Amino acid sequence: MMQNVKPIYVTDNDTGMEYTLEFTRESIAFAERKGFEISDVSRFPMTKIPELWYYAFRAHHKNLPRDKTDAILEKAGGFSEDLLTRLGELYAAPFEAMKDESEEENPRVTVRL
C-alpha cells in the first residue's frame, strides 16, 4: 500500500496567495479528457511539465486559469528534481487509492474473477 503523499504548497509572495497542489481522481480525469498522458512528460518535458503543473492546481483551485499557473511557474524559476518527483508521486496517489488491497470481504459488493 502506498503511503500518503503530502501536497505541494506554493505561496506567491508578490500577492500573498497560497496554493495547494495535488491530484484527485477528478483532476486526473479532467487532465485525461484534455489529452494529457503522464508518459508524455519524459518525452516532451518542455510542453508536458507545465501542463502537469497546471493540472496539479485543479484539485483545489479549479478556476485558476493556465496563464496564472504559468506565471507562478515562471516566478518559481523552474523545477527542481524533488519537485518533479513529488508531482509524479501526487499524480500516482489516486491510482494507488483505487486499488483494493484489503483482505476483508466487502458485504455490499462481491467481485469474482
N, C-alpha and C positions, 0 to 999 in steps of 0.2 A: 504494500500500500504506500502511495506517495505521501510524503509529509506535506503539511500545509505550507504553501509558498506565500511569503509576505508580499503585499503590494509594493509598488514603487510610489513614493511620494515626491511630487515636484512642486516647488514653490517658485513662482515668478516674482523675483524680488523687486522688479520695477512696478508691478501692480499690486503685490501682496496676495494675489490669487494662489490658492493651493489646490493641487490636483492629485487624485488617487488613480493610479494606473494598474489595471488588472483585466482579466478576461473572465467572461461568463459564457455559458452556452449560447445565450442570445447574442452577445457581442461577436462571438466567433461565427455564428450563423449569418450575422449581418455582413461580416468580412467575406465569408464564402459566397454569399449572394452577389457581392461586388466583384467576384472573380479572384479574390486573394487566396493564394496557396502557400502555406508555410514553407514548403520545399523550395519555393522560388527565392526565398531570402538569400540563400547562399549563392544562387545562380545569378541573381540580379540585385545585388546589395544596394546600389545607388537609388534604385526605384523602390524596392520592397522594404528596406529598413524604415524609411519614413512612413510607409503605409502601415507597417506593424506598429510603429509608434502611435500613429493616428488611431488605429483600431483599439489600442490599449486604453485610450481615453473613453471609449464608448460605454463601458460598463457603468461609469459614474458621471459622465459628462456628455450625455447623448447629443446635446445641442451645440457642442463646441465644433465649429467648422474646421475643415482641413487647413485652411490658411493660418488659423490661430495655432494649431498644433505644430505646423511647420515653423512658425515664428518662434515658438517655445523651443523647438529643437535647435533652431539656429542660435538662439541665445545661450542654450546649453553648451554649444560648441562641439556638438557631435556625440558619438557614442564611445563609451569605454567597453572593453571586453566583458566586464562584470555586468554592465547594463544590458548588453545584448543577451548574455546568458540568462539573466533574470527575466527578460521579456519572453524568451523561449520557454522558460520554466512556467511562467504565468500562463502562456498560451496552452501548454500541455495540461495544466492543472484541471480544467473542466473535463477533459477526456478521461483522466485518471479517476475523477469523482464519479463518472458514469459507470465505471467497472464495478461489478458486484463481486467482491472478494470474500464475502462473509460465508461462513459455513452454516448459518442458521437458515431454516426454511422460512419463506415468506408466506404467511397464511392467506394473503389476499390474491396472490398470483402464482400460478405454477407454470414453469417453463421446462419443457422436456426437449432434449436434443437427440 
